[in-house]
Amino acid sequence: MRDATMPVRTAVAFAHAVVQFVAEEVGAEVLHIKGPAVELEAEAMRGRGYGNRGSVDADVLVRPSHVQRLERALAMHGWTVLYEFEDGSPFEHAATLARQGLANADLHRYFPGVEGDPEKAFERLWASRRTVVLAGRDVCVPSIPAQRMILILHAARGRSTAHLAEVREAWLELSPADQLAIDDLARDVDARVALAAGTGRLDTVKSARSHDLWLALSEGEASQARLWRARVRAAPSRKSAMRTGLRLLLPKRQRLAVALGRPPTTWDMVRAFGGQIGRGTRALARDLGLDRGRRA
């Protein structure tokens, strides 16, 4: 938790710098993304006014094979885990760590929308890395096309339809050469579907396994039942689909602990699971129109 007297942007920049210091100490390779790590040259992809919204966390993409090494090192420097990967978003892509006096740090083991092998995708981004200065320390950031791609993929997750519209406008204003560079990178890391969703070109990837998921996300789908089905369909294998479906139904232990103010008991978990099943069943019934007779 940061000092209340420290401006948010400053706390985020210092968190980036501290994570970089610890990563170098243990030989972990990291790329700083989003927020203050976005360079002015890539700023256009933030959309009009997006740069003023800033970031409240330090987002860091970690080489997947170095994640555990970095987590252990950060723990030795006083950082604590707020949410493990499984307790974060449905993508299970980031763990959130906190340290007194600094902004939280989100450690990404991959970025949502990148469907290729995470280690190979990181290597592709690492190979074209650049260096910027945050809080007086040199930190590694992705290339300009990669920074823009990440901003588009983030917008495609549909957290703000207004922001997504801004990013799509900014995409259209890029030169054909700049657009091609982003397209080529998305092809290399298998982020074509999410990029298409972020740039208004989903009709070009209709046959893709994850098309329905990114259509739902980019359009701000509110139905959890429909999102659940889309996430299951997007899974690369039957085994993965079964795991995804089950994981989405299970309550998040750490988030439940925060809500309860104490570690959840087995009964707490069972009750939360029952509540999620009930809400999911009701949502599915609404989607299928099975509750019309009851409402009539």
N, C-alpha and C positions, 0 to 999 in steps of 0.2 A: 504494500500500500504506500502510495507516495505521500510526501509532506503536503498538507493542504495549502501551504503558502507558495509552493512551487508551481509555476504555470504548467499546464498539461503537456504542451509541446516540449518544454524543457525536460520534464520527467521522462517522457517517451524517448527523447534523444539520448539522455543519460543511460536509460535502460538498454538501448541499442549498444552503446559504447561498452557497458559493463559486460553484456553477453559476449561481445566480440573479444574482450580481454580474456574472459574465462575460456572461450572457445580456442583462442590461440594458445593458452596455457596448457591445454590438454590435446592439442592437435586436431580439433574438430573443425570441419569445413562448414561454413554457414554463409548464406546470402541474406542480406537484409532487404525486406520488401515492404511496399505500401508506406503510408504515412510520410515521415520526413526522409525516408530512404529513396523516395521517387525524385528523380532529377528534373530540372526545369525543362529539359528537352523532351521529356516524356509527359510533362504536365498536361498537355492538351488532352490526353486520354482520360484525365480525371473528369472531364466534363466542365461546363461553365459553373464556376462557383464551388466545385467539389474540393478544390485545394484548401478552401477556408474551413471545411468541415473537420479536417485533420484526422488524427487517430488517437485513441486513448490507451492503446497497448503497443508494445514493440513487437512487430511481426518478423519472425526470423525463420527462413527455410533452411533446414538442417539436412546434410547428407544423411539418408536413412540409416546407413550403417554406423553413423556417429551419434545418433540420438541418445542412446543410453549413456554413452560416455559423457556427453554434455550435460545431461540431466544430473548425473552423479556429481559432476564438478560444480554445477550451480548449487546443488544442495550443500556442498561443503563451504560455499560462499554465502550461505544464509538464505537461499531461496527455498521456498516451500511450494509444493504442488497444490494448486487449487482444484484443477480438473485434469484428470488423465485423458489420454486420447479417446478412450471409450466413453468418457463422460462429456465430451464436447459436442460438436455438431453431429448430425447423422452421418457425415462423411468420415468421422473419427480421424480427422487429419491433423489436429493440433492439440497440444497440452498447454494449459495455462499455469504459469509459475508467478509467484509474488515475492517481493522483498521490500521490507520497510524502507521508505524514503524514495522509492522508484516506482515508475509505472509497471504494470504487469507485463510479462513477456509471453507471447504465444509462440511456442516452438512447433513449426510445421514439419511433419515428416513427408508430406507431399502437398500439392495445392489442388483443391477441388476443381475438377474439370480436366485435369491431366490424367488420362486413362492408361498411359504407357507405364512400363516398369519404373517405379519411383527412383531407383538408383541410377538407371540409365538417363532418366529425365533430368535428374539433378546434375549428372555429369555433363549433359548437353548445355545446361544453363551455366554451370561452373566454368566450362571451357571458354565462354565469351564474357566472363565477369569484368566488372569495372570497379573502381575505387572512388568513394566519396568520403567526406569528413563529417562525422556526427559527434557532437560534444567533444570536439578536439581530437577524436581518434579516427584513424583510417578504418573503414569498414568496406566489405565487399558487397556489391549489388549486382543484379543481373544486367545484361545489355539493355540498351534502349528499347529494341523490339520486344524483349522479354518483359521489361517493366510495363510496357503498354499491354502486352498480352495478359499479364497477371491482373491488371486493372480491369480489363474487359471480362475475364473469367469471374472476377469478384462481383462485378456488376450483374453478370448473367445469373447469379444465384437469386436475383429478384428481391433483395431486401428493400429496395426502393425502386419502384417503376419509374419515378421521375429521374433518378440518377441513371438508370439504364437508358432512358431516352436521351439524356445528355451525352452519354458515352457513345451511343450509336451515331449521334450527330457529329461528335468529334472524330469518329472513325471515318465518316464520309468526307471529312475535311482533310484527311491525310492524303499524301501523294500516292499514286499507284505503287511506287517503289516501296514506300513505307508499309503500305497494306500487304504487299507481297512478302516482305520480310517477316511480318507477323504470321501470315498464313504458312510460310515455310517452316517457321519455328513450331507452330501448332501441329503441323503434320509430323515433325520429328518427335515430338513428345506425346503424340496422340491426344491432342486437346481440340481437335477439329469441331466436335459437336458443341462443346461449351462455347468455343469462339464463334461458331455460327449463331448460337443463341444470343450471344452478346452483341452481334453485329447485324442482327435481323436477317440471317440467311439460313434459318433452320430448314427451309424447304429443299436445300441442297444436300441434306444428310438424312432424309426421311427413313432410309433403311437401317440407320445406325441403331445399335442395341439401346443406347442411352438417349435416343431422340426424345421419347416421351417424358423422361425425367427433366431434361433441360427445357423442354417446352413448358412443362408445369412450373418449374422454378422461375423461368424468365417472365412468365405471365402472372406471377404472384399467386399461384394456386393456393387457396385457403383450406381445401379439404385435406385433412391428414390421411384419410383413407385412400384418396387418389394418389397422394404423394407416396404413401406406403407401397401401393401397387406399382407405381412408376419406378421406385428405387429397387424393388425386387426384380422387375423386368430388366433393369439396367445391369444387374449382376452378370459377371462374365461366365458363370457356370451354375449348374443346378445346386451344387454344394454351397457355393457362395450366395446364391439366392436364398437358400434356406437359412443360412447364418444371418444374412441381412434382415430377412423378415423377422426372425426371432429377436435379434439385437434391437430392432426398432420398437418392439413391444415391451422389452424389459426396462424397468425404471433405472435411471442413472443414480448409482449409489452416492456419489459425491454431491450431486445436485440435491438429492433428497436430504443428505446430511446438512447442507446449507439451509434448506427450507425448515428442517426440524430444529436446527441449532444443536444437534448432537449426532453421534454415529447412529445410523438406522439399525434397528433390530431385524431379525429374520421376519417377524410379524409385520414390521413396517414395510419391508420389501414385498411381502406377499400381498399386503393390502394395496400398496401402490401399483403392483402388477395387475391386480383385479380391477382397480380403477381405470388403468389404461386399456385393458381389454374391454371394459364396459363402454368407455368413450369411443374406442375404435369400432365396436359393434354398432353403436348408435350412429356414428358417422357413415359407416358402410350402408346401414339401412336407409339413411337419408339419401345417399348417392344413388341407391337402387330404387328409391321411391317406395320402399317397403313400410315406411312409417306414415304413409298418407292416410290409411284407414284409421290409424290411431288418432291423428290430428283432426280428422273430420268430425 
